[in-house]
């Protein structure tokens, strides 16, 4: 459980850093309002949610198998 908590905190901190940099650059350039940056945060969150399974699959080299093949691949058929 502690590992999940640390991973969640790490993702939150990294997202906060990215959001802070983008907000800082946008404010420095004089672009956008508070509503714009809130919408932008949700867009980044959505993109992150959509691509994270692909990133994990590629990094962990996951090989998807069918249900039939998966049942035969386990020891003792259980």
mmCIF file of the N, C-alpha and C atoms, coordinates in Angstrom:
data_MODEL
# 
_entry.id   MODEL 
# 
loop_
_atom_site.group_PDB 
_atom_site.id 
_atom_site.type_symbol 
_atom_site.label_atom_id 
_atom_site.label_alt_id 
_atom_site.label_comp_id 
_atom_site.label_asym_id 
_atom_site.label_entity_id 
_atom_site.label_seq_id 
_atom_site.pdbx_PDB_ins_code 
_atom_site.Cartn_x 
_atom_site.Cartn_y 
_atom_site.Cartn_z 
_atom_site.occupancy 
_atom_site.B_iso_or_equiv 
_atom_site.pdbx_formal_charge 
_atom_site.auth_seq_id 
_atom_site.auth_comp_id 
_atom_site.auth_asym_id 
_atom_site.auth_atom_id 
_atom_site.pdbx_PDB_model_num 
ATOM 1   N N  . UNK A 1 1  ? 0.823   -1.194  0.000   1.00 0.00 ? 1  UNK A N  1 
ATOM 2   C CA . UNK A 1 1  ? 0.000   0.000   0.000   1.00 0.00 ? 1  UNK A CA 1 
ATOM 3   C C  . UNK A 1 1  ? 0.864   1.254   0.000   1.00 0.00 ? 1  UNK A C  1 
ATOM 4   N N  . UNK A 1 2  ? 1.983   1.223   0.708   1.00 0.00 ? 2  UNK A N  1 
ATOM 5   C CA . UNK A 1 2  ? 2.859   2.392   0.791   1.00 0.00 ? 2  UNK A CA 1 
ATOM 6   C C  . UNK A 1 2  ? 3.428   2.746   -0.580  1.00 0.00 ? 2  UNK A C  1 
ATOM 7   N N  . UNK A 1 3  ? 3.726   1.736   -1.395  1.00 0.00 ? 3  UNK A N  1 
ATOM 8   C CA . UNK A 1 3  ? 4.251   1.988   -2.734  1.00 0.00 ? 3  UNK A CA 1 
ATOM 9   C C  . UNK A 1 3  ? 3.224   2.734   -3.583  1.00 0.00 ? 3  UNK A C  1 
ATOM 10  N N  . UNK A 1 4  ? 1.973   2.344   -3.510  1.00 0.00 ? 4  UNK A N  1 
ATOM 11  C CA . UNK A 1 4  ? 0.927   3.024   -4.268  1.00 0.00 ? 4  UNK A CA 1 
ATOM 12  C C  . UNK A 1 4  ? 0.798   4.480   -3.843  1.00 0.00 ? 4  UNK A C  1 
ATOM 13  N N  . UNK A 1 5  ? 0.902   4.726   -2.564  1.00 0.00 ? 5  UNK A N  1 
ATOM 14  C CA . UNK A 1 5  ? 0.813   6.095   -2.053  1.00 0.00 ? 5  UNK A CA 1 
ATOM 15  C C  . UNK A 1 5  ? 1.969   6.933   -2.575  1.00 0.00 ? 5  UNK A C  1 
ATOM 16  N N  . UNK A 1 6  ? 3.170   6.383   -2.541  1.00 0.00 ? 6  UNK A N  1 
ATOM 17  C CA . UNK A 1 6  ? 4.337   7.117   -3.044  1.00 0.00 ? 6  UNK A CA 1 
ATOM 18  C C  . UNK A 1 6  ? 4.228   7.373   -4.543  1.00 0.00 ? 6  UNK A C  1 
ATOM 19  N N  . UNK A 1 7  ? 3.746   6.392   -5.295  1.00 0.00 ? 7  UNK A N  1 
ATOM 20  C CA . UNK A 1 7  ? 3.583   6.568   -6.732  1.00 0.00 ? 7  UNK A CA 1 
ATOM 21  C C  . UNK A 1 7  ? 2.545   7.649   -7.032  1.00 0.00 ? 7  UNK A C  1 
ATOM 22  N N  . UNK A 1 8  ? 1.442   7.646   -6.289  1.00 0.00 ? 8  UNK A N  1 
ATOM 23  C CA . UNK A 1 8  ? 0.420   8.664   -6.474  1.00 0.00 ? 8  UNK A CA 1 
ATOM 24  C C  . UNK A 1 8  ? 0.976   10.048  -6.181  1.00 0.00 ? 8  UNK A C  1 
ATOM 25  N N  . UNK A 1 9  ? 1.724   10.169  -5.094  1.00 0.00 ? 9  UNK A N  1 
ATOM 26  C CA . UNK A 1 9  ? 2.321   11.463  -4.744  1.00 0.00 ? 9  UNK A CA 1 
ATOM 27  C C  . UNK A 1 9  ? 3.326   11.913  -5.800  1.00 0.00 ? 9  UNK A C  1 
ATOM 28  N N  . UNK A 1 10 ? 4.103   10.988  -6.337  1.00 0.00 ? 10 UNK A N  1 
ATOM 29  C CA . UNK A 1 10 ? 5.076   11.325  -7.369  1.00 0.00 ? 10 UNK A CA 1 
ATOM 30  C C  . UNK A 1 10 ? 4.380   11.846  -8.625  1.00 0.00 ? 10 UNK A C  1 
ATOM 31  N N  . UNK A 1 11 ? 3.327   11.174  -9.044  1.00 0.00 ? 11 UNK A N  1 
ATOM 32  C CA . UNK A 1 11 ? 2.584   11.624  -10.226 1.00 0.00 ? 11 UNK A CA 1 
ATOM 33  C C  . UNK A 1 11 ? 1.978   12.996  -9.968  1.00 0.00 ? 11 UNK A C  1 
ATOM 34  N N  . UNK A 1 12 ? 1.433   13.202  -8.774  1.00 0.00 ? 12 UNK A N  1 
ATOM 35  C CA . UNK A 1 12 ? 0.840   14.498  -8.440  1.00 0.00 ? 12 UNK A CA 1 
ATOM 36  C C  . UNK A 1 12 ? 1.888   15.605  -8.460  1.00 0.00 ? 12 UNK A C  1 
ATOM 37  N N  . UNK A 1 13 ? 3.076   15.335  -7.925  1.00 0.00 ? 13 UNK A N  1 
ATOM 38  C CA . UNK A 1 13 ? 4.143   16.346  -7.917  1.00 0.00 ? 13 UNK A CA 1 
ATOM 39  C C  . UNK A 1 13 ? 4.613   16.644  -9.335  1.00 0.00 ? 13 UNK A C  1 
ATOM 40  N N  . UNK A 1 14 ? 4.817   15.607  -10.140 1.00 0.00 ? 14 UNK A N  1 
ATOM 41  C CA . UNK A 1 14 ? 5.252   15.824  -11.523 1.00 0.00 ? 14 UNK A CA 1 
ATOM 42  C C  . UNK A 1 14 ? 4.209   16.594  -12.322 1.00 0.00 ? 14 UNK A C  1 
ATOM 43  N N  . UNK A 1 15 ? 2.938   16.271  -12.128 1.00 0.00 ? 15 UNK A N  1 
ATOM 44  C CA . UNK A 1 15 ? 1.875   17.001  -12.805 1.00 0.00 ? 15 UNK A CA 1 
ATOM 45  C C  . UNK A 1 15 ? 1.864   18.454  -12.337 1.00 0.00 ? 15 UNK A C  1 
ATOM 46  N N  . UNK A 1 16 ? 2.055   18.661  -11.045 1.00 0.00 ? 16 UNK A N  1 
ATOM 47  C CA . UNK A 1 16 ? 2.096   20.022  -10.504 1.00 0.00 ? 16 UNK A CA 1 
ATOM 48  C C  . UNK A 1 16 ? 3.240   20.837  -11.086 1.00 0.00 ? 16 UNK A C  1 
ATOM 49  N N  . UNK A 1 17 ? 4.405   20.210  -11.242 1.00 0.00 ? 17 UNK A N  1 
ATOM 50  C CA . UNK A 1 17 ? 5.549   20.909  -11.833 1.00 0.00 ? 17 UNK A CA 1 
ATOM 51  C C  . UNK A 1 17 ? 5.247   21.283  -13.282 1.00 0.00 ? 17 UNK A C  1 
ATOM 52  N N  . UNK A 1 18 ? 4.743   20.334  -14.049 1.00 0.00 ? 18 UNK A N  1 
ATOM 53  C CA . UNK A 1 18 ? 4.409   20.610  -15.453 1.00 0.00 ? 18 UNK A CA 1 
ATOM 54  C C  . UNK A 1 18 ? 3.365   21.716  -15.559 1.00 0.00 ? 18 UNK A C  1 
ATOM 55  N N  . UNK A 1 19 ? 2.327   21.619  -14.749 1.00 0.00 ? 19 UNK A N  1 
ATOM 56  C CA . UNK A 1 19 ? 1.267   22.622  -14.766 1.00 0.00 ? 19 UNK A CA 1 
ATOM 57  C C  . UNK A 1 19 ? 1.814   23.980  -14.338 1.00 0.00 ? 19 UNK A C  1 
ATOM 58  N N  . UNK A 1 20 ? 2.678   23.999  -13.330 1.00 0.00 ? 20 UNK A N  1 
ATOM 59  C CA . UNK A 1 20 ? 3.271   25.257  -12.869 1.00 0.00 ? 20 UNK A CA 1 
ATOM 60  C C  . UNK A 1 20 ? 4.127   25.919  -13.934 1.00 0.00 ? 20 UNK A C  1 
ATOM 61  N N  . UNK A 1 21 ? 4.919   25.130  -14.640 1.00 0.00 ? 21 UNK A N  1 
ATOM 62  C CA . UNK A 1 21 ? 5.769   25.688  -15.697 1.00 0.00 ? 21 UNK A CA 1 
ATOM 63  C C  . UNK A 1 21 ? 4.912   26.270  -16.819 1.00 0.00 ? 21 UNK A C  1 
ATOM 64  N N  . UNK A 1 22 ? 3.903   25.525  -17.243 1.00 0.00 ? 22 UNK A N  1 
ATOM 65  C CA . UNK A 1 22 ? 3.041   26.011  -18.326 1.00 0.00 ? 22 UNK A CA 1 
ATOM 66  C C  . UNK A 1 22 ? 2.277   27.256  -17.887 1.00 0.00 ? 22 UNK A C  1 
ATOM 67  N N  . UNK A 1 23 ? 1.766   27.247  -16.658 1.00 0.00 ? 23 UNK A N  1 
ATOM 68  C CA . UNK A 1 23 ? 1.056   28.425  -16.146 1.00 0.00 ? 23 UNK A CA 1 
ATOM 69  C C  . UNK A 1 23 ? 1.993   29.621  -16.035 1.00 0.00 ? 23 UNK A C  1 
ATOM 70  N N  . UNK A 1 24 ? 3.208   29.382  -15.556 1.00 0.00 ? 24 UNK A N  1 
ATOM 71  C CA . UNK A 1 24 ? 4.183   30.466  -15.446 1.00 0.00 ? 24 UNK A CA 1 
ATOM 72  C C  . UNK A 1 24 ? 4.537   31.069  -16.794 1.00 0.00 ? 24 UNK A C  1 
ATOM 73  N N  . UNK A 1 25 ? 4.758   30.232  -17.778 1.00 0.00 ? 25 UNK A N  1 
ATOM 74  C CA . UNK A 1 25 ? 5.077   30.731  -19.122 1.00 0.00 ? 25 UNK A CA 1 
ATOM 75  C C  . UNK A 1 25 ? 3.886   31.493  -19.697 1.00 0.00 ? 25 UNK A C  1 
ATOM 76  N N  . UNK A 1 26 ? 2.684   30.954  -19.513 1.00 0.00 ? 26 UNK A N  1 
ATOM 77  C CA . UNK A 1 26 ? 1.496   31.623  -20.021 1.00 0.00 ? 26 UNK A CA 1 
ATOM 78  C C  . UNK A 1 26 ? 1.258   32.968  -19.353 1.00 0.00 ? 26 UNK A C  1 
ATOM 79  N N  . UNK A 1 27 ? 1.472   33.035  -18.061 1.00 0.00 ? 27 UNK A N  1 
ATOM 80  C CA . UNK A 1 27 ? 1.309   34.300  -17.343 1.00 0.00 ? 27 UNK A CA 1 
ATOM 81  C C  . UNK A 1 27 ? 2.373   35.301  -17.779 1.00 0.00 ? 27 UNK A C  1 
ATOM 82  N N  . UNK A 1 28 ? 3.593   34.836  -17.939 1.00 0.00 ? 28 UNK A N  1 
ATOM 83  C CA . UNK A 1 28 ? 4.687   35.710  -18.379 1.00 0.00 ? 28 UNK A CA 1 
ATOM 84  C C  . UNK A 1 28 ? 4.385   36.290  -19.762 1.00 0.00 ? 28 UNK A C  1 
ATOM 85  N N  . UNK A 1 29 ? 3.757   35.473  -20.630 1.00 0.00 ? 29 UNK A N  1 
ATOM 86  C CA . UNK A 1 29 ? 3.409   35.941  -21.963 1.00 0.00 ? 29 UNK A CA 1 
ATOM 87  C C  . UNK A 1 29 ? 2.113   36.752  -21.962 1.00 0.00 ? 29 UNK A C  1 
ATOM 88  N N  . UNK A 1 30 ? 1.391   36.750  -20.852 1.00 0.00 ? 30 UNK A N  1 
ATOM 89  C CA . UNK A 1 30 ? 0.149   37.503  -20.770 1.00 0.00 ? 30 UNK A CA 1 
ATOM 90  C C  . UNK A 1 30 ? -1.028  36.800  -21.428 1.00 0.00 ? 30 UNK A C  1 
ATOM 91  N N  . UNK A 1 31 ? -0.950  35.499  -21.554 1.00 0.00 ? 31 UNK A N  1 
ATOM 92  C CA . UNK A 1 31 ? -2.004  34.744  -22.238 1.00 0.00 ? 31 UNK A CA 1 
ATOM 93  C C  . UNK A 1 31 ? -2.858  33.996  -21.228 1.00 0.00 ? 31 UNK A C  1 
ATOM 94  N N  . UNK A 1 32 ? -4.148  33.953  -21.499 1.00 0.00 ? 32 UNK A N  1 
ATOM 95  C CA . UNK A 1 32 ? -5.057  33.108  -20.742 1.00 0.00 ? 32 UNK A CA 1 
ATOM 96  C C  . UNK A 1 32 ? -5.543  33.705  -19.439 1.00 0.00 ? 32 UNK A C  1 
ATOM 97  N N  . UNK A 1 33 ? -6.585  33.063  -18.913 1.00 0.00 ? 33 UNK A N  1 
ATOM 98  C CA . UNK A 1 33 ? -7.165  33.447  -17.636 1.00 0.00 ? 33 UNK A CA 1 
ATOM 99  C C  . UNK A 1 33 ? -7.129  32.227  -16.719 1.00 0.00 ? 33 UNK A C  1 
ATOM 100 N N  . UNK A 1 34 ? -7.675  32.379  -15.519 1.00 0.00 ? 34 UNK A N  1 
ATOM 101 C CA . UNK A 1 34 ? -7.702  31.262  -14.579 1.00 0.00 ? 34 UNK A CA 1 
ATOM 102 C C  . UNK A 1 34 ? -8.527  30.106  -15.141 1.00 0.00 ? 34 UNK A C  1 
ATOM 103 N N  . UNK A 1 35 ? -9.644  30.406  -15.775 1.00 0.00 ? 35 UNK A N  1 
ATOM 104 C CA . UNK A 1 35 ? -10.490 29.356  -16.358 1.00 0.00 ? 35 UNK A CA 1 
ATOM 105 C C  . UNK A 1 35 ? -9.739  28.600  -17.457 1.00 0.00 ? 35 UNK A C  1 
ATOM 106 N N  . UNK A 1 36 ? -8.962  29.308  -18.254 1.00 0.00 ? 36 UNK A N  1 
ATOM 107 C CA . UNK A 1 36 ? -8.182  28.667  -19.312 1.00 0.00 ? 36 UNK A CA 1 
ATOM 108 C C  . UNK A 1 36 ? -7.203  27.655  -18.722 1.00 0.00 ? 36 UNK A C  1 
ATOM 109 N N  . UNK A 1 37 ? -6.530  28.020  -17.635 1.00 0.00 ? 37 UNK A N  1 
ATOM 110 C CA . UNK A 1 37 ? -5.542  27.118  -17.050 1.00 0.00 ? 37 UNK A CA 1 
ATOM 111 C C  . UNK A 1 37 ? -6.190  25.940  -16.322 1.00 0.00 ? 37 UNK A C  1 
ATOM 112 N N  . UNK A 1 38 ? -7.387  26.132  -15.795 1.00 0.00 ? 38 UNK A N  1 
ATOM 113 C CA . UNK A 1 38 ? -8.108  25.011  -15.191 1.00 0.00 ? 38 UNK A CA 1 
ATOM 114 C C  . UNK A 1 38 ? -8.516  24.018  -16.273 1.00 0.00 ? 38 UNK A C  1 
ATOM 115 N N  . UNK A 1 39 ? -9.016  24.520  -17.395 1.00 0.00 ? 39 UNK A N  1 
ATOM 116 C CA . UNK A 1 39 ? -9.372  23.640  -18.515 1.00 0.00 ? 39 UNK A CA 1 
ATOM 117 C C  . UNK A 1 39 ? -8.128  22.940  -19.045 1.00 0.00 ? 39 UNK A C  1 
ATOM 118 N N  . UNK A 1 40 ? -7.037  23.669  -19.152 1.00 0.00 ? 40 UNK A N  1 
ATOM 119 C CA . UNK A 1 40 ? -5.786  23.086  -19.612 1.00 0.00 ? 40 UNK A CA 1 
ATOM 120 C C  . UNK A 1 40 ? -5.320  21.962  -18.687 1.00 0.00 ? 40 UNK A C  1 
ATOM 121 N N  . UNK A 1 41 ? -5.492  22.143  -17.393 1.00 0.00 ? 41 UNK A N  1 
ATOM 122 C CA . UNK A 1 41 ? -5.119  21.103  -16.432 1.00 0.00 ? 41 UNK A CA 1 
ATOM 123 C C  . UNK A 1 41 ? -5.935  19.838  -16.659 1.00 0.00 ? 41 UNK A C  1 
ATOM 124 N N  . UNK A 1 42 ? -7.236  19.985  -16.905 1.00 0.00 ? 42 UNK A N  1 
ATOM 125 C CA . UNK A 1 42 ? -8.065  18.813  -17.153 1.00 0.00 ? 42 UNK A CA 1 
ATOM 126 C C  . UNK A 1 42 ? -7.723  18.148  -18.486 1.00 0.00 ? 42 UNK A C  1 
ATOM 127 N N  . UNK A 1 43 ? -7.330  18.930  -19.463 1.00 0.00 ? 43 UNK A N  1 
ATOM 128 C CA . UNK A 1 43 ? -6.903  18.358  -20.745 1.00 0.00 ? 43 UNK A CA 1 
ATOM 129 C C  . UNK A 1 43 ? -5.640  17.513  -20.546 1.00 0.00 ? 43 UNK A C  1 
ATOM 130 N N  . UNK A 1 44 ? -4.662  18.060  -19.822 1.00 0.00 ? 44 UNK A N  1 
ATOM 131 C CA . UNK A 1 44 ? -3.449  17.285  -19.543 1.00 0.00 ? 44 UNK A CA 1 
ATOM 132 C C  . UNK A 1 44 ? -3.759  16.030  -18.741 1.00 0.00 ? 44 UNK A C  1 
ATOM 133 N N  . UNK A 1 45 ? -4.653  16.137  -17.783 1.00 0.00 ? 45 UNK A N  1 
ATOM 134 C CA . UNK A 1 45 ? -5.040  14.989  -16.980 1.00 0.00 ? 45 UNK A CA 1 
ATOM 135 C C  . UNK A 1 45 ? -5.691  13.916  -17.851 1.00 0.00 ? 45 UNK A C  1 
ATOM 136 N N  . UNK A 1 46 ? -6.545  14.325  -18.779 1.00 0.00 ? 46 UNK A N  1 
ATOM 137 C CA . UNK A 1 46 ? -7.184  13.379  -19.688 1.00 0.00 ? 46 UNK A CA 1 
ATOM 138 C C  . UNK A 1 46 ? -6.196  12.698  -20.614 1.00 0.00 ? 46 UNK A C  1 
ATOM 139 N N  . UNK A 1 47 ? -5.276  13.467  -21.160 1.00 0.00 ? 47 UNK A N  1 
ATOM 140 C CA . UNK A 1 47 ? -4.252  12.883  -22.040 1.00 0.00 ? 47 UNK A CA 1 
ATOM 141 C C  . UNK A 1 47 ? -3.409  11.881  -21.263 1.00 0.00 ? 47 UNK A C  1 
ATOM 142 N N  . UNK A 1 48 ? -3.026  12.248  -20.068 1.00 0.00 ? 48 UNK A N  1 
ATOM 143 C CA . UNK A 1 48 ? -2.236  11.362  -19.227 1.00 0.00 ? 48 UNK A CA 1 
ATOM 144 C C  . UNK A 1 48 ? -3.007  10.074  -18.934 1.00 0.00 ? 48 UNK A C  1 
ATOM 145 N N  . UNK A 1 49 ? -4.294  10.192  -18.657 1.00 0.00 ? 49 UNK A N  1 
ATOM 146 C CA . UNK A 1 49 ? -5.134  9.030   -18.371 1.00 0.00 ? 49 UNK A CA 1 
ATOM 147 C C  . UNK A 1 49 ? -5.237  8.116   -19.596 1.00 0.00 ? 49 UNK A C  1 
ATOM 148 N N  . UNK A 1 50 ? -5.344  8.706   -20.784 1.00 0.00 ? 50 UNK A N  1 
ATOM 149 C CA . UNK A 1 50 ? -5.519  7.912   -21.991 1.00 0.00 ? 50 UNK A CA 1 
ATOM 150 C C  . UNK A 1 50 ? -4.245  7.206   -22.446 1.00 0.00 ? 50 UNK A C  1 
ATOM 151 N N  . UNK A 1 51 ? -3.089  7.847   -22.281 1.00 0.00 ? 51 UNK A N  1 
ATOM 152 C CA . UNK A 1 51 ? -1.867  7.231   -22.803 1.00 0.00 ? 51 UNK A CA 1 
ATOM 153 C C  . UNK A 1 51 ? -1.103  6.410   -21.768 1.00 0.00 ? 51 UNK A C  1 
ATOM 154 N N  . UNK A 1 52 ? -1.467  6.495   -20.498 1.00 0.00 ? 52 UNK A N  1 
ATOM 155 C CA . UNK A 1 52 ? -0.707  5.769   -19.482 1.00 0.00 ? 52 UNK A CA 1 
ATOM 156 C C  . UNK A 1 52 ? -0.709  4.253   -19.678 1.00 0.00 ? 52 UNK A C  1 
ATOM 157 N N  . UNK A 1 53 ? -1.822  3.596   -20.055 1.00 0.00 ? 53 UNK A N  1 
ATOM 158 C CA . UNK A 1 53 ? -1.744  2.154   -20.281 1.00 0.00 ? 53 UNK A CA 1 
ATOM 159 C C  . UNK A 1 53 ? -0.767  1.776   -21.396 1.00 0.00 ? 53 UNK A C  1 
ATOM 160 N N  . UNK A 1 54 ? -0.711  2.581   -22.440 1.00 0.00 ? 54 UNK A N  1 
ATOM 161 C CA . UNK A 1 54 ? 0.221   2.292   -23.533 1.00 0.00 ? 54 UNK A CA 1 
ATOM 162 C C  . UNK A 1 54 ? 1.663   2.453   -23.075 1.00 0.00 ? 54 UNK A C  1 
ATOM 163 N N  . UNK A 1 55 ? 1.925   3.462   -22.272 1.00 0.00 ? 55 UNK A N  1 
ATOM 164 C CA . UNK A 1 55 ? 3.279   3.683   -21.767 1.00 0.00 ? 55 UNK A CA 1 
ATOM 165 C C  . UNK A 1 55 ? 3.697   2.529   -20.862 1.00 0.00 ? 55 UNK A C  1 
ATOM 166 N N  . UNK A 1 56 ? 2.828   2.135   -19.954 1.00 0.00 ? 56 UNK A N  1 
ATOM 167 C CA . UNK A 1 56 ? 3.141   1.026   -19.049 1.00 0.00 ? 56 UNK A CA 1 
ATOM 168 C C  . UNK A 1 56 ? 3.332   -0.260  -19.839 1.00 0.00 ? 56 UNK A C  1 
ATOM 169 N N  . UNK A 1 57 ? 2.469   -0.508  -20.814 1.00 0.00 ? 57 UNK A N  1 
ATOM 170 C CA . UNK A 1 57 ? 2.590   -1.714  -21.635 1.00 0.00 ? 57 UNK A CA 1 
ATOM 171 C C  . UNK A 1 57 ? 3.905   -1.779  -22.384 1.00 0.00 ? 57 UNK A C  1 
ATOM 172 N N  . UNK A 1 58 ? 4.343   -0.647  -22.896 1.00 0.00 ? 58 UNK A N  1 
ATOM 173 C CA . UNK A 1 58 ? 5.594   -0.625  -23.640 1.00 0.00 ? 58 UNK A CA 1 
ATOM 174 C C  . UNK A 1 58 ? 6.806   -0.775  -22.712 1.00 0.00 ? 58 UNK A C  1 
ATOM 175 N N  . UNK A 1 59 ? 6.774   -0.077  -21.583 1.00 0.00 ? 59 UNK A N  1 
ATOM 176 C CA . UNK A 1 59 ? 7.902   -0.139  -20.654 1.00 0.00 ? 59 UNK A CA 1 
ATOM 177 C C  . UNK A 1 59 ? 8.026   -1.525  -20.030 1.00 0.00 ? 59 UNK A C  1 
ATOM 178 N N  . UNK A 1 60 ? 6.898   -2.111  -19.628 1.00 0.00 ? 60 UNK A N  1 
ATOM 179 C CA . UNK A 1 60 ? 6.920   -3.412  -18.963 1.00 0.00 ? 60 UNK A CA 1 
ATOM 180 C C  . UNK A 1 60 ? 6.937   -4.579  -19.957 1.00 0.00 ? 60 UNK A C  1 
ATOM 181 N N  . UNK A 1 61 ? 6.868   -4.270  -21.251 1.00 0.00 ? 61 UNK A N  1 
ATOM 182 C CA . UNK A 1 61 ? 6.868   -5.283  -22.312 1.00 0.00 ? 61 UNK A CA 1 
ATOM 183 C C  . UNK A 1 61 ? 5.774   -6.325  -22.080 1.00 0.00 ? 61 UNK A C  1 
ATOM 184 N N  . UNK A 1 62 ? 4.545   -5.813  -21.882 1.00 0.00 ? 62 UNK A N  1 
ATOM 185 C CA . UNK A 1 62 ? 3.405   -6.687  -21.630 1.00 0.00 ? 62 UNK A CA 1 
ATOM 186 C C  . UNK A 1 62 ? 2.996   -7.361  -22.929 1.00 0.00 ? 62 UNK A C  1 
ATOM 187 N N  . UNK A 1 63 ? 2.784   -8.650  -22.845 1.00 0.00 ? 63 UNK A N  1 
ATOM 188 C CA . UNK A 1 63 ? 2.326   -9.424  -23.994 1.00 0.00 ? 63 UNK A CA 1 
ATOM 189 C C  . UNK A 1 63 ? 0.916   -9.895  -23.678 1.00 0.00 ? 63 UNK A C  1 
ATOM 190 N N  . UNK A 1 64 ? -0.061  -9.350  -24.396 1.00 0.00 ? 64 UNK A N  1 
ATOM 191 C CA . UNK A 1 64 ? -1.455  -9.684  -24.144 1.00 0.00 ? 64 UNK A CA 1 
ATOM 192 C C  . UNK A 1 64 ? -1.752  -11.049 -24.744 1.00 0.00 ? 64 UNK A C  1 
ATOM 193 N N  . UNK A 1 65 ? -2.473  -11.860 -23.999 1.00 0.00 ? 65 UNK A N  1 
ATOM 194 C CA . UNK A 1 65 ? -2.859  -13.190 -24.474 1.00 0.00 ? 65 UNK A CA 1 
ATOM 195 C C  . UNK A 1 65 ? -4.371  -13.323 -24.399 1.00 0.00 ? 65 UNK A C  1 
ATOM 196 N N  . UNK A 1 66 ? -4.893  -14.246 -25.189 1.00 0.00 ? 66 UNK A N  1 
ATOM 197 C CA . UNK A 1 66 ? -6.340  -14.487 -25.158 1.00 0.00 ? 66 UNK A CA 1 
ATOM 198 C C  . UNK A 1 66 ? -6.693  -15.276 -23.900 1.00 0.00 ? 66 UNK A C  1 
ATOM 199 N N  . UNK A 1 67 ? -7.993  -15.372 -23.625 1.00 0.00 ? 67 UNK A N  1 
ATOM 200 C CA . UNK A 1 67 ? -8.436  -16.104 -22.449 1.00 0.00 ? 67 UNK A CA 1 
ATOM 201 C C  . UNK A 1 67 ? -8.093  -17.585 -22.555 1.00 0.00 ? 67 UNK A C  1 
ATOM 202 N N  . UNK A 1 68 ? -8.244  -18.158 -23.756 1.00 0.00 ? 68 UNK A N  1 
ATOM 203 C CA . UNK A 1 68 ? -7.926  -19.575 -23.949 1.00 0.00 ? 68 UNK A CA 1 
ATOM 204 C C  . UNK A 1 68 ? -6.441  -19.837 -23.712 1.00 0.00 ? 68 UNK A C  1 
ATOM 205 N N  . UNK A 1 69 ? -5.620  -19.022 -24.316 1.00 0.00 ? 69 UNK A N  1 
ATOM 206 C CA . UNK A 1 69 ? -4.180  -19.216 -24.189 1.00 0.00 ? 69 UNK A CA 1 
ATOM 207 C C  . UNK A 1 69 ? -3.719  -18.959 -22.761 1.00 0.00 ? 69 UNK A C  1 
ATOM 208 N N  . UNK A 1 70 ? -4.327  -18.002 -22.111 1.00 0.00 ? 70 UNK A N  1 
ATOM 209 C CA . UNK A 1 70 ? -3.968  -17.680 -20.727 1.00 0.00 ? 70 UNK A CA 1 
ATOM 210 C C  . UNK A 1 70 ? -4.259  -18.826 -19.789 1.00 0.00 ? 70 UNK A C  1 
ATOM 211 N N  . UNK A 1 71 ? -5.368  -19.545 -20.021 1.00 0.00 ? 71 UNK A N  1 
ATOM 212 C CA . UNK A 1 71 ? -5.719  -20.678 -19.157 1.00 0.00 ? 71 UNK A CA 1 
ATOM 213 C C  . UNK A 1 71 ? -4.729  -21.818 -19.334 1.00 0.00 ? 71 UNK A C  1 
ATOM 214 N N  . UNK A 1 72 ? -4.238  -22.011 -20.554 1.00 0.00 ? 72 UNK A N  1 
ATOM 215 C CA . UNK A 1 72 ? -3.268  -23.094 -20.778 1.00 0.00 ? 72 UNK A CA 1 
ATOM 216 C C  . UNK A 1 72 ? -1.880  -22.709 -20.273 1.00 0.00 ? 72 UNK A C  1 
ATOM 217 N N  . UNK A 1 73 ? -1.586  -21.429 -20.199 1.00 0.00 ? 73 UNK A N  1 
ATOM 218 C CA . UNK A 1 73 ? -0.248  -21.001 -19.833 1.00 0.00 ? 73 UNK A CA 1 
ATOM 219 C C  . UNK A 1 73 ? 0.007   -21.081 -18.330 1.00 0.00 ? 73 UNK A C  1 
ATOM 220 N N  . UNK A 1 74 ? -1.070  -21.182 -17.533 1.00 0.00 ? 74 UNK A N  1 
ATOM 221 C CA . UNK A 1 74 ? -0.870  -21.221 -16.085 1.00 0.00 ? 74 UNK A CA 1 
ATOM 222 C C  . UNK A 1 74 ? -0.612  -22.655 -15.628 1.00 0.00 ? 74 UNK A C  1 
ATOM 223 N N  . UNK A 1 75 ? 0.193   -22.821 -14.602 1.00 0.00 ? 75 UNK A N  1 
ATOM 224 C CA . UNK A 1 75 ? 0.479   -24.175 -14.112 1.00 0.00 ? 75 UNK A CA 1 
ATOM 225 C C  . UNK A 1 75 ? -0.782  -24.814 -13.535 1.00 0.00 ? 75 UNK A C  1 
ATOM 226 N N  . UNK A 1 76 ? -0.973  -26.081 -13.763 1.00 0.00 ? 76 UNK A N  1 
ATOM 227 C CA . UNK A 1 76 ? -2.086  -26.879 -13.241 1.00 0.00 ? 76 UNK A CA 1 
ATOM 228 C C  . UNK A 1 76 ? -3.451  -26.372 -13.724 1.00 0.00 ? 76 UNK A C  1 
ATOM 229 N N  . UNK A 1 77 ? -3.499  -25.511 -14.720 1.00 0.00 ? 77 UNK A N  1 
ATOM 230 C CA . UNK A 1 77 ? -4.751  -25.033 -15.268 1.00 0.00 ? 77 UNK A CA 1 
ATOM 231 C C  . UNK A 1 77 ? -5.558  -24.136 -14.341 1.00 0.00 ? 77 UNK A C  1 
ATOM 232 N N  . UNK A 1 78 ? -4.930  -23.637 -13.268 1.00 0.00 ? 78 UNK A N  1 
ATOM 233 C CA . UNK A 1 78 ? -5.674  -22.763 -12.341 1.00 0.00 ? 78 UNK A CA 1 
ATOM 234 C C  . UNK A 1 78 ? -5.238  -21.342 -12.437 1.00 0.00 ? 78 UNK A C  1 
# 
